[in-house]
Amino acid sequence: MSVLVYTETEDGKFKKAAFEVASYAKEVAGGDEVVAVSFNATDASELAKYGVSKVLNIQNDKLSKFNAEAYADALKQAAQKEGSKIVVVSQSANSKYLAPLLAVHLNAGYASNVMAAPESTDPFTVKRSAFTNKAFNFTKITTDVKIVGLSQNAFGLKENEGDASVEDFSPELKDGDFSVNVESVDKAKDKVTIADAEVVVSGGRGLKGPENWGMIEEMADILGAATACSKPVSDMGWRPHSEHVGQTGKPVASNLYIAVGISGAIQHLAGINAAKTKVVINNDPEAPFFKAADYGVVGDAFEIVPKLNEKLKEFKAKNA
Ligand SMILES: Cc1cc2nc3c(=O)[nH]c(=O)nc-3n(C[C@H](O)[C@H](O)[C@H](O)COP(=O)(O)OP(=O)(O)OC[C@H]3O[C@@H](n4cnc5c(N)ncnc54)[C@H](O)[C@@H]3O)c2cc1C
């Protein structure tokens, strides 16, 4: 039996989520084979480092932009060809769109927001987060084929020794697979997107105005981070809406989240609960965010952030 993974690419390059689902699949597979399906990947053999031993690489211009129906159809054919009983996908927006379609095609049970390797494989039981990480549940999947949606950064990357064979794979796609098509993509100009970022530096109303974002952008540059903000900041037009995080904005699952001048309202915390380490800089020691923080600095952001940026630059220069 093999475990199948959907490995996401952007402009031919694997996203970090692709390596994470491969690492996870290797753990689930035990001694069995991990087979990846990639779409127009430029170097499919990169997946070997994360435990994949076979890649079914699809090269098809019609699939150069994500298409949930067509991708789900291709993955179904790959799972059937390989006899895979477990399929692992990430929890990116595209994977969340695709997974239920794939579940219908394969008559499979689908568990989303999975946080760890299965608690048991017989019965197949996984730990899942609920209510934006405020609670967990243990879900049993009893269908013959099982689909696991792995939460971002929940398992991490695990490197393995080994080689992967790369096969061309040409699934038979129907006209119906292309009834909904992405015509064009207008990308946000950010260097790192919030969804893919390892580090997110976020600013709130405590920064007083858009003219003060230079120090936030500088910190993000030093750390290779994405910038984000609270809702009022984007509502007031200080920052673009694409940066708004929280219950009504984007979710953050980065390894590090640095919040500057953000009070920590429940609706903001709802979006960042899944971030691993939270650092809060706020001049009010009673700010609710400190209760959710791993590290807190009480003080004026306009003094602390420039000093911190200098220290980070020095550290980076020494450790380059
Ligand atoms: C239905 C609903 C949905 C919502 N969804 C979201 C959401 O998705 N995301 C979201 O963010 N909010 C959301 N909100 C709004 C939320 O309730 C808060 O109002 C908002 O998060 C507050 O933003 P803030 O922390 O930037 O501003 P404030 O609450 O004004 O806090 C500013 C903070 O900055 C600190 N500060 C001030 N000056 C300095 C300084 N010089 N140095 C350091 N710290 C300083 C203050 O102590 C304060 O804690 C939602 C609200 C509702 C009702």
PDBQT file of the ligand as one rigid body, heavy atoms in Angstrom, charges set to zero:
ROOT
HETATM    1  C1  LIG A 401     -17.305  40.830  14.232  1.00  0.00    +0.000 C 
HETATM    2  C2  LIG A 401     -15.923  41.375  14.453  1.00  0.00    +0.000 A 
HETATM    3  C3  LIG A 401     -14.886  40.836  13.762  1.00  0.00    +0.000 A 
HETATM    4  C4  LIG A 401     -13.582  41.332  13.931  1.00  0.00    +0.000 A 
HETATM    5  N1  LIG A 401     -12.549  40.761  13.240  1.00  0.00    +0.000 NA
HETATM    6  C5  LIG A 401     -11.292  41.190  13.492  1.00  0.00    +0.000 A 
HETATM    7  C6  LIG A 401     -10.182  40.573  12.846  1.00  0.00    +0.000 A 
HETATM    8  O1  LIG A 401     -10.318  39.659  12.029  1.00  0.00    +0.000 OA
HETATM    9  N2  LIG A 401      -8.933  41.044  13.122  1.00  0.00    +0.000 N 
HETATM   10  C7  LIG A 401      -8.706  42.055  14.007  1.00  0.00    +0.000 A 
HETATM   11  O2  LIG A 401      -7.552  42.420  14.201  1.00  0.00    +0.000 OA
HETATM   12  N3  LIG A 401      -9.755  42.644  14.625  1.00  0.00    +0.000 NA
HETATM   13  C8  LIG A 401     -11.034  42.258  14.387  1.00  0.00    +0.000 A 
HETATM   14  N4  LIG A 401     -12.066  42.882  15.003  1.00  0.00    +0.000 N 
HETATM   15  C9  LIG A 401     -11.769  44.093  15.784  1.00  0.00    +0.000 C 
HETATM   16  C10 LIG A 401     -11.300  43.779  17.183  1.00  0.00    +0.000 C 
HETATM   17  O3  LIG A 401     -12.397  43.584  18.054  1.00  0.00    +0.000 OA
HETATM   18  C11 LIG A 401     -10.427  44.930  17.721  1.00  0.00    +0.000 C 
HETATM   19  O4  LIG A 401     -11.179  46.120  17.692  1.00  0.00    +0.000 OA
HETATM   20  C12 LIG A 401      -9.147  45.149  16.919  1.00  0.00    +0.000 C 
HETATM   21  O5  LIG A 401      -8.447  43.934  16.786  1.00  0.00    +0.000 OA
HETATM   22  C13 LIG A 401      -8.275  46.173  17.619  1.00  0.00    +0.000 C 
HETATM   23  O6  LIG A 401      -7.193  46.497  16.807  1.00  0.00    +0.000 OA
HETATM   24  P1  LIG A 401      -5.854  47.012  17.438  1.00  0.00    +0.000 P 
HETATM   25  O7  LIG A 401      -5.388  46.070  18.492  1.00  0.00    +0.000 OA
HETATM   26  O8  LIG A 401      -4.930  47.331  16.323  1.00  0.00    +0.000 OA
HETATM   27  O9  LIG A 401      -6.293  48.422  18.067  1.00  0.00    +0.000 OA
HETATM   28  P2  LIG A 401      -6.566  48.842  19.549  1.00  0.00    +0.000 P 
HETATM   29  O10 LIG A 401      -7.571  48.009  20.213  1.00  0.00    +0.000 OA
HETATM   30  O11 LIG A 401      -6.823  50.322  19.498  1.00  0.00    +0.000 OA
HETATM   31  O12 LIG A 401      -5.202  48.577  20.318  1.00  0.00    +0.000 OA
HETATM   32  C14 LIG A 401      -4.035  49.297  20.114  1.00  0.00    +0.000 C 
HETATM   33  C15 LIG A 401      -3.003  48.769  21.089  1.00  0.00    +0.000 C 
HETATM   34  O13 LIG A 401      -1.789  49.452  20.875  1.00  0.00    +0.000 OA
HETATM   35  C16 LIG A 401      -1.191  49.754  22.142  1.00  0.00    +0.000 C 
HETATM   36  N5  LIG A 401      -0.344  50.926  21.953  1.00  0.00    +0.000 N 
HETATM   37  C17 LIG A 401      -0.701  52.225  21.822  1.00  0.00    +0.000 A 
HETATM   38  N6  LIG A 401       0.381  53.000  21.650  1.00  0.00    +0.000 NA
HETATM   39  C18 LIG A 401       1.452  52.188  21.696  1.00  0.00    +0.000 A 
HETATM   40  C19 LIG A 401       2.844  52.394  21.613  1.00  0.00    +0.000 A 
HETATM   41  N7  LIG A 401       3.356  53.612  21.398  1.00  0.00    +0.000 N 
HETATM   42  N8  LIG A 401       3.660  51.328  21.717  1.00  0.00    +0.000 NA
HETATM   43  C20 LIG A 401       3.171  50.068  21.916  1.00  0.00    +0.000 A 
HETATM   44  N9  LIG A 401       1.840  49.810  22.017  1.00  0.00    +0.000 NA
HETATM   45  C21 LIG A 401       1.004  50.862  21.901  1.00  0.00    +0.000 A 
HETATM   46  C22 LIG A 401      -2.362  49.970  23.084  1.00  0.00    +0.000 C 
HETATM   47  O14 LIG A 401      -1.967  49.712  24.398  1.00  0.00    +0.000 OA
HETATM   48  C23 LIG A 401      -3.376  48.970  22.559  1.00  0.00    +0.000 C 
HETATM   49  O15 LIG A 401      -3.259  47.736  23.263  1.00  0.00    +0.000 OA
HETATM   50  C24 LIG A 401     -13.361  42.404  14.823  1.00  0.00    +0.000 A 
HETATM   51  C25 LIG A 401     -14.437  42.928  15.541  1.00  0.00    +0.000 A 
HETATM   52  C26 LIG A 401     -15.714  42.430  15.363  1.00  0.00    +0.000 A 
HETATM   53  C27 LIG A 401     -16.844  43.014  16.151  1.00  0.00    +0.000 C 
ENDROOT
TORSDOF 0
